[in-house]
Amino acid sequence: MEKQQKSGHLVFVLYPFQGHITPMLQLATILHSKGFSISIVHPELNSPDPSNHPEFTFISISDKLTESEVSDGDIASLMLSLNKNCAAPFQQCMKKILHQKDSHDHAAGILYDTLMYCAQTVADDLKLPGISVGTSAAATLLLYPAFPHLDGKDSISEIEMPELQSLQLQHMRALLLQNPTDAMTEVRAAMTNGTKSSSAIIVNTIHFLEQAALSKVREYFPAPIFTIGPFHKFAPTICSSILMEDANCISWLNKQASKSVIYVSFGSLASIDEQALIETAWGLANSKQPFLWVIRPGFVRGSEWIESLPNGFQESLGERGCIVKWAPQKEVLAHCAVGGFWSHCGWNSTIESICEGVPMLCKPFFGDQVLNSNYICHVWRVGLELQNKLERGNIEGAIKKLMVDMEGEEIRKKAMDLKEKADLCLREGGSSCCSLNELTKQIYSFDYKT
């Protein structure tokens, strides 16, 4: 038992985008509270601010990314370059860490974002436990990995349990196989191999939300899976935003009626054209609901910020609309004035909304956002899908249905029911709390072997 009293040292490896950085730092905070010391290894791109986390050691490694690689929108090629460019610097970094750390604070494992699969190769080379961290829904482990026997013409239907049919995994996997790029093929294979080689898998989800998907995931990946989400509820105070949050919107929310505000935010990467902005603006205005709208600089293609809004639009709203560059989202969703969330359906946004009982209007843009939208609208039934291109009449009608019409009453009720179930999972004896305790024991068991 004496060895268990040692302070184990965990090394986290970040994938350098907001939706991935945030949950990884939340998880680091959670495990730090369990007695582990933490090092954060991150590429140069979108480096987190170490001053927000003085309890961690931050180490930057060279990523050698060019400006065109970052900006051209080819996600698979960017991921491939990141992993190839960071592999050697990360290996050197780990050797330095292993050399420096004394016997009372030695490396107990490497925890890496699933998309930074090069970290698993380094962990294997150094004979350290590698732990894959899924910052998306568990079902993405059925969507993106390359399973050779599932990628045949007919056998892909094997992953379609009745409980999963509403996710349309078969359709989405089929789309991945249409004209795949070399980068996509290589990334899928490497990511699959990395996850299969891992000593454990952590997913930022709640067991009851994805019970069917988790059951199927366990058939393909041998490592134990720990569902300890939502991370943000176990680590509620951390600051990890790359963009400056405008807290003035909270003062505006304080003046609004309960459940009256539609909060609109499309995340840190999506973009729209000027016409879509104008249609969105008039759809929000015509709904007559108060709205808090996040328009990130660069969100509108070809514009700096909101200069493309119709002349006099903001003035015509008076106090009914509030537009900010970035918002403290968790605080916004927890505010009593917020009654709906129009979202791009990123996983962090999805699980944060569920935890506050806020129904969602879904407009996914790319990647796993489509999968999350299917969960929200067709499995959990706590949201509405805004289909086709953005058009003011459709937007107005969808907002009214979600927030005030009788048609949306069942959606609003289901959203509150999910919140109550999520609350139970976080309590002592709840599934997420128990899974966190089991994860801590598992890491200590690795500690005995290293």
C-alpha positions as CSV (number, residue, x, y, z in Angstrom):
1,M,0.0,0.0,0.0
2,E,2.9,2.3,0.5
3,K,3.4,2.8,-3.2
4,Q,-0.1,4.1,-3.6
5,Q,0.8,7.1,-1.4
6,K,3.2,8.4,-4.1
7,S,2.1,11.3,-6.2
8,G,1.7,9.9,-9.7
9,H,2.5,12.2,-12.6
10,L,0.2,12.4,-15.6
11,V,1.1,13.9,-19.0
12,F,-1.8,15.3,-21.1
13,V,-1.4,15.8,-24.8
14,L,-3.8,18.4,-26.3
15,Y,-5.3,18.7,-29.8
16,P,-5.0,22.4,-30.4
17,F,-8.6,23.6,-30.9
18,Q,-11.0,25.1,-28.4
19,G,-13.5,22.3,-28.4
20,H,-10.7,19.8,-27.5
21,I,-8.6,22.0,-25.3
22,T,-11.4,22.8,-22.9
23,P,-12.4,19.2,-21.9
24,M,-8.8,18.1,-21.7
25,L,-8.0,20.8,-19.2
26,Q,-11.2,20.0,-17.3
27,L,-10.1,16.4,-17.1
28,A,-6.6,17.4,-15.9
29,T,-8.3,19.5,-13.2
30,I,-10.4,16.5,-12.1
31,L,-7.4,14.2,-11.8
32,H,-5.3,16.8,-10.1
33,S,-7.9,16.9,-7.4
34,K,-7.4,13.2,-7.0
35,G,-3.7,13.7,-6.1
36,F,-1.9,13.5,-9.5
37,S,0.6,16.1,-10.6
38,I,-0.1,17.3,-14.2
39,S,2.0,18.3,-17.2
40,I,0.2,19.7,-20.3
41,V,2.0,19.1,-23.6
42,H,0.6,21.1,-26.4
43,P,1.5,22.1,-30.0
44,E,2.3,25.7,-30.7
45,L,-1.0,26.3,-32.4
46,N,-3.6,27.9,-30.1
47,S,-1.5,27.5,-27.0
48,P,-3.5,27.7,-23.8
49,D,-2.6,30.4,-21.2
50,P,-0.6,28.8,-18.4
51,S,-1.5,31.6,-16.0
52,N,-5.0,30.2,-15.9
53,H,-3.7,27.0,-14.4
54,P,-0.7,27.6,-12.2
55,E,-1.1,24.1,-10.7
56,F,0.0,22.5,-14.0
57,T,3.3,22.5,-15.9
58,F,2.9,23.5,-19.5
59,I,5.3,22.4,-22.2
60,S,5.0,23.6,-25.8
61,I,6.3,21.3,-28.6
62,S,7.0,22.2,-32.2
63,D,4.2,21.5,-34.7
64,K,5.8,23.0,-37.9
65,L,2.4,23.8,-39.3
66,T,2.2,26.3,-42.1
67,E,-0.5,29.0,-42.3
68,S,-2.1,27.3,-45.3
69,E,-2.4,23.9,-43.5
70,V,-4.2,25.7,-40.6
71,S,-6.5,27.8,-42.8
72,D,-7.4,25.6,-45.8
73,G,-10.1,23.6,-44.0
74,D,-8.8,20.1,-44.8
75,I,-9.2,18.7,-41.3
76,A,-7.8,15.2,-42.1
77,S,-4.6,16.7,-43.6
78,L,-4.2,19.0,-40.7
79,M,-4.6,16.1,-38.2
80,L,-2.1,14.0,-40.2
81,S,0.5,16.8,-40.2
82,L,0.0,17.5,-36.5
83,N,0.6,13.9,-35.6
84,K,3.6,13.4,-37.9
85,N,5.2,16.7,-36.9
86,C,4.6,16.3,-33.2
87,A,5.7,12.7,-32.8
88,A,9.5,13.2,-32.5
89,P,9.2,16.4,-30.4
90,F,6.8,14.7,-28.0
91,Q,9.1,11.6,-27.7
92,Q,12.0,13.9,-26.8
93,C,9.8,15.8,-24.4
94,M,8.7,12.6,-22.6
95,K,12.3,11.4,-22.3
96,K,13.2,14.7,-20.7
97,I,10.2,14.4,-18.3
98,L,11.2,10.8,-17.4
99,H,14.7,11.9,-16.7
100,Q,13.8,14.8,-14.6
101,K,11.0,13.4,-12.4
102,D,12.1,11.8,-9.2
103,S,10.8,8.5,-7.8
104,H,8.2,10.2,-5.7
105,D,6.5,11.9,-8.7
106,H,7.1,9.6,-11.7
107,A,5.1,9.3,-14.9
108,A,2.0,7.1,-14.3
109,G,0.6,7.5,-17.8
110,I,0.0,9.6,-20.9
111,L,-3.5,10.9,-21.5
112,Y,-4.0,12.1,-25.0
113,D,-6.9,13.5,-27.1
114,T,-7.9,10.6,-29.4
115,L,-7.0,12.8,-32.4
116,M,-3.4,13.1,-31.2
117,Y,-2.9,9.4,-31.7
118,C,0.9,9.8,-32.1
119,A,1.0,9.9,-28.3
120,Q,0.0,6.3,-28.1
121,T,3.0,5.3,-30.2
122,V,5.3,7.2,-27.9
123,A,3.7,5.6,-24.9
124,D,4.2,2.1,-26.4
125,D,7.9,2.9,-27.2
126,L,8.5,4.1,-23.6
127,K,6.5,1.3,-22.1
128,L,4.1,3.7,-20.4
129,P,0.3,3.4,-20.2
130,G,-1.4,5.4,-22.9
131,I,-5.0,6.5,-22.2
132,S,-7.2,7.7,-25.1
133,V,-9.5,10.6,-24.2
134,G,-12.6,11.0,-26.3
135,T,-13.7,14.6,-26.3
136,S,-16.7,13.8,-28.5
137,A,-19.7,11.4,-28.1
138,A,-18.8,7.8,-27.5
139,A,-20.7,7.0,-30.7
140,T,-17.9,8.7,-32.7
141,L,-15.8,5.6,-31.9
142,L,-18.2,3.8,-34.2
143,L,-18.2,6.5,-36.8
144,Y,-14.6,7.5,-37.7
145,P,-12.4,4.4,-36.9
146,A,-11.6,2.1,-39.7
147,F,-12.9,-1.4,-39.1
148,P,-11.9,-3.4,-42.2
149,H,-14.7,-5.9,-41.8
150,L,-17.3,-3.1,-41.5
151,D,-16.1,-1.1,-44.5
152,G,-17.3,-3.7,-47.0
153,K,-20.3,-3.0,-49.2
154,D,-22.9,-4.8,-47.1
155,S,-21.4,-5.6,-43.7
156,I,-21.5,-2.0,-42.5
157,S,-25.0,-2.7,-41.2
158,E,-23.5,-4.8,-38.4
159,I,-23.1,-1.6,-36.3
160,E,-26.8,-0.8,-36.7
161,M,-28.5,-2.0,-33.5
162,P,-32.1,-1.0,-33.3
163,E,-31.3,1.5,-30.6
164,L,-28.7,3.2,-32.9
165,Q,-30.7,3.4,-36.1
166,S,-31.8,7.0,-35.3
167,L,-28.1,8.1,-35.3
168,Q,-27.8,7.1,-39.0
169,L,-24.3,5.7,-38.4
170,Q,-24.6,3.5,-41.5
171,H,-25.3,6.5,-43.7
172,M,-22.6,8.7,-42.2
173,R,-20.0,5.9,-42.4
174,A,-20.9,5.4,-46.1
175,L,-20.3,9.1,-46.7
176,L,-16.8,8.7,-45.3
177,L,-16.1,6.0,-47.8
178,Q,-17.1,8.1,-50.8
179,N,-14.0,9.5,-52.4
180,P,-11.8,9.4,-49.3
181,T,-8.6,11.3,-49.4
182,D,-5.3,9.6,-48.7
183,A,-5.0,11.7,-45.5
184,M,-8.4,10.6,-44.3
185,T,-7.7,7.0,-44.9
186,E,-4.3,7.2,-43.1
187,V,-5.8,9.2,-40.2
188,R,-8.7,6.7,-39.7
189,A,-6.3,3.7,-39.7
190,A,-3.8,5.4,-37.3
191,M,-6.5,6.6,-34.9
192,T,-8.1,3.2,-34.8
193,N,-4.8,1.4,-34.1
194,G,-4.0,4.0,-31.4
195,T,-7.3,3.6,-29.6
196,K,-7.1,-0.2,-29.8
197,S,-3.6,-0.1,-28.3
198,S,-4.6,2.1,-25.4
199,S,-4.6,0.9,-21.8
200,A,-7.9,2.7,-21.1
201,I,-10.4,4.9,-22.8
202,I,-12.0,7.9,-21.2
203,V,-15.1,9.5,-22.7
204,N,-16.7,12.8,-21.8
205,T,-20.2,11.4,-21.7
206,I,-22.8,10.1,-19.3
207,H,-23.6,6.4,-19.4
208,F,-27.4,6.6,-19.7
209,L,-27.1,9.0,-22.7
210,E,-25.2,6.5,-24.8
211,Q,-25.8,3.1,-23.3
212,A,-26.4,1.4,-26.7
213,A,-23.4,3.0,-28.4
214,L,-21.1,2.2,-25.5
215,S,-22.2,-1.4,-25.6
216,K,-21.2,-1.6,-29.2
217,V,-18.0,0.3,-28.7
218,R,-16.9,-2.3,-26.2
219,E,-17.1,-5.0,-28.9
220,Y,-14.5,-3.3,-31.0
221,F,-12.1,-1.8,-28.4
222,P,-10.6,-4.1,-25.7
223,A,-9.5,-1.4,-23.2
224,P,-11.7,-0.5,-20.2
225,I,-14.0,2.5,-21.0
226,F,-14.7,5.1,-18.3
227,T,-17.6,7.5,-18.8
228,I,-16.9,10.3,-16.4
229,G,-18.8,13.1,-18.1
230,P,-19.8,15.7,-18.0
231,F,-16.2,16.9,-17.2
232,H,-17.3,20.5,-16.8
233,K,-19.5,19.6,-13.8
234,F,-16.6,17.9,-12.0
235,A,-14.3,20.9,-12.8
236,P,-16.7,23.9,-12.9
237,T,-14.3,26.8,-12.3
238,I,-11.6,26.4,-14.9
239,C,-10.9,29.0,-17.5
240,S,-9.7,27.6,-20.9
241,S,-11.2,29.9,-23.5
242,I,-8.9,31.0,-26.3
243,L,-11.3,34.0,-27.0
244,M,-12.1,36.7,-24.5
245,E,-15.4,36.1,-22.9
246,D,-17.8,39.1,-22.7
247,A,-19.4,38.9,-19.2
248,N,-21.5,42.0,-19.8
249,C,-24.1,39.7,-21.4
250,I,-24.9,38.2,-18.0
251,S,-26.0,41.7,-16.9
252,W,-28.3,41.8,-19.9
253,L,-29.7,38.3,-19.1
254,N,-30.5,39.5,-15.6
255,K,-33.0,41.9,-17.0
256,Q,-34.9,39.2,-19.1
257,A,-37.9,37.1,-18.1
258,S,-37.5,33.5,-17.1
259,K,-37.0,31.0,-20.0
260,S,-37.5,33.8,-22.5
261,V,-34.1,34.1,-24.2
262,I,-32.8,32.1,-27.2
263,Y,-29.0,31.8,-26.9
264,V,-27.3,31.5,-30.3
265,S,-23.7,30.3,-30.7
266,F,-22.1,28.2,-33.5
267,G,-18.8,27.4,-31.8
268,S,-15.2,28.4,-32.5
269,L,-14.8,27.0,-36.1
270,A,-18.0,27.3,-38.1
271,S,-18.5,30.1,-40.6
272,I,-21.4,31.5,-42.7
273,D,-21.8,33.9,-45.6
274,E,-23.3,37.4,-45.5
275,Q,-26.7,36.3,-46.7
276,A,-27.0,33.6,-44.0
277,L,-26.1,36.3,-41.4
278,I,-28.9,38.5,-42.7
279,E,-31.5,35.7,-42.7
280,T,-30.5,34.7,-39.2
281,A,-30.7,38.3,-38.0
282,W,-34.3,38.8,-39.3
283,G,-35.4,35.3,-38.2
284,L,-34.3,36.2,-34.6
285,A,-35.9,39.6,-34.8
286,N,-39.2,38.3,-36.2
287,S,-39.5,35.6,-33.5
288,K,-40.1,38.4,-31.0
289,Q,-38.0,36.4,-28.4
290,P,-35.2,38.1,-26.7
291,F,-31.9,36.7,-28.0
292,L,-28.2,36.6,-27.0
293,W,-26.2,36.0,-30.2
294,V,-22.5,35.2,-30.3
295,I,-20.9,36.4,-33.5
296,R,-17.3,35.4,-33.4
297,P,-14.8,37.6,-35.3
298,G,-14.3,35.8,-38.6
299,F,-17.6,33.9,-38.3
300,V,-19.0,35.8,-41.3
301,R,-16.8,35.0,-44.3
302,G,-15.3,38.2,-45.8
303,S,-16.3,40.3,-42.7
304,E,-14.4,41.4,-39.6
305,W,-17.4,41.2,-37.3
306,I,-21.0,42.5,-37.6
307,E,-20.6,45.2,-40.3
308,S,-22.8,43.0,-42.7
309,L,-25.8,43.3,-40.4
310,P,-28.7,45.3,-42.0
311,N,-28.5,49.0,-41.4
312,G,-30.3,50.0,-38.3
313,F,-30.9,46.4,-37.2
314,Q,-29.4,46.7,-33.8
315,E,-31.1,50.0,-33.1
316,S,-34.5,48.5,-34.1
317,L,-34.1,45.8,-31.5
318,G,-33.6,48.0,-28.5
319,E,-33.0,45.9,-25.4
320,R,-34.4,42.7,-27.0
321,G,-31.2,41.6,-28.6
322,C,-27.6,41.3,-27.2
323,I,-24.7,40.6,-29.6
324,V,-21.3,39.7,-28.3
325,K,-18.0,38.3,-29.7
326,W,-17.8,35.4,-27.3
327,A,-19.8,34.5,-24.2
328,P,-19.2,32.5,-20.9
329,Q,-21.3,29.7,-22.2
330,K,-21.7,27.5,-19.2
331,E,-22.8,30.5,-17.1
332,V,-25.2,31.6,-19.9
333,L,-26.8,28.1,-20.2
334,A,-27.3,27.9,-16.4
335,H,-29.0,31.3,-16.3
336,C,-32.7,31.2,-15.5
337,A,-33.5,33.6,-18.4
338,V,-32.3,31.2,-21.1
339,G,-35.1,29.0,-22.5
340,G,-33.4,27.7,-25.7
341,F,-30.1,27.2,-27.4
342,W,-29.6,27.5,-31.1
343,S,-26.3,25.5,-31.6
344,H,-23.9,24.0,-34.1
345,C,-24.2,20.9,-31.9
346,G,-20.5,20.6,-30.9
347,W,-20.2,18.0,-28.2
348,N,-19.3,20.4,-25.4
349,S,-22.2,22.6,-26.2
350,T,-24.5,19.6,-26.4
351,I,-23.6,18.1,-23.0
352,E,-23.6,21.6,-21.4
353,S,-27.1,22.2,-22.6
354,I,-28.3,18.9,-21.4
355,C,-26.9,19.5,-17.9
356,E,-28.9,22.7,-17.7
357,G,-32.2,21.4,-19.2
358,V,-32.1,23.8,-22.1
359,P,-33.8,22.5,-25.3
360,M,-31.9,23.0,-28.5
361,L,-32.4,24.2,-32.1
362,C,-29.8,22.3,-34.2
363,K,-27.9,23.5,-37.2
364,P,-24.8,21.2,-37.5
365,F,-22.0,22.3,-39.9
366,F,-19.6,19.4,-40.1
367,G,-18.0,16.4,-38.6
368,D,-19.5,14.8,-35.5
369,Q,-22.0,17.7,-35.2
370,V,-24.4,15.8,-37.5
371,L,-24.2,12.8,-35.2
372,N,-24.8,15.0,-32.1
373,S,-27.8,16.6,-33.8
374,N,-29.3,13.1,-34.5
375,Y,-28.9,12.3,-30.8
376,I,-30.5,15.6,-29.8
377,C,-33.5,15.4,-32.2
378,H,-34.1,11.8,-32.8
379,V,-32.8,9.8,-29.8
380,W,-33.1,12.0,-26.8
381,R,-35.8,14.2,-28.4
382,V,-34.7,17.4,-26.7
383,G,-34.4,19.6,-29.8
384,L,-35.5,20.5,-33.3
385,E,-33.4,20.3,-36.4
386,L,-33.2,23.4,-38.6
387,Q,-33.0,21.9,-42.0
388,N,-31.9,23.3,-45.4
389,K,-30.3,26.7,-45.8
390,L,-30.9,29.5,-43.3
391,E,-34.1,31.3,-44.1
392,R,-35.8,33.9,-41.9
393,G,-39.3,32.3,-42.0
394,N,-38.0,28.8,-41.0
395,I,-35.9,30.3,-38.3
396,E,-38.7,32.4,-36.8
397,G,-41.1,29.3,-36.8
398,A,-38.5,27.0,-35.3
399,I,-37.7,29.4,-32.4
400,K,-41.4,29.8,-31.6
401,K,-42.0,26.1,-31.7
402,L,-39.0,25.3,-29.5
403,M,-39.7,28.0,-26.8
404,V,-43.3,28.9,-26.6
405,D,-45.7,26.9,-28.8
406,M,-47.6,23.9,-27.5
407,E,-45.9,21.8,-30.1
408,G,-42.6,22.2,-28.3
409,E,-43.9,21.5,-24.8
410,E,-42.9,17.8,-24.9
411,I,-39.3,18.8,-26.0
412,R,-39.0,21.3,-23.2
413,K,-40.2,18.7,-20.7
414,K,-37.8,16.0,-21.9
415,A,-34.9,18.5,-21.6
416,M,-35.7,19.0,-17.9
417,D,-36.0,15.2,-17.4
418,L,-32.5,14.7,-18.9
419,K,-31.1,17.4,-16.6
420,E,-32.5,15.6,-13.6
421,K,-31.0,12.3,-14.7
422,A,-27.6,13.9,-15.4
423,D,-27.7,15.4,-11.9
424,L,-28.2,12.0,-10.4
425,C,-25.1,10.6,-12.2
426,L,-22.9,13.2,-10.7
427,R,-23.8,12.4,-7.1
428,E,-22.1,9.9,-4.9
429,G,-23.1,6.5,-6.2
430,G,-24.1,7.9,-9.6
431,S,-22.6,6.3,-12.7
432,S,-20.2,9.2,-13.5
433,C,-18.9,9.5,-10.0
434,C,-18.4,5.7,-9.7
435,S,-16.6,5.7,-13.1
436,L,-14.3,8.4,-11.9
437,N,-13.4,6.5,-8.8
438,E,-12.7,3.4,-10.9
439,L,-10.5,5.4,-13.3
440,T,-8.4,6.6,-10.4
441,K,-7.9,3.1,-9.2
442,Q,-7.1,2.0,-12.7
443,I,-4.4,4.6,-13.0
444,Y,-2.9,3.6,-9.7
445,S,-2.9,0.0,-10.9
446,F,-0.8,1.1,-13.9
447,D,1.4,2.9,-11.4
448,Y,2.3,-0.4,-9.7
449,K,3.4,-1.9,-13.1
450,T,5.6,1.0,-14.3
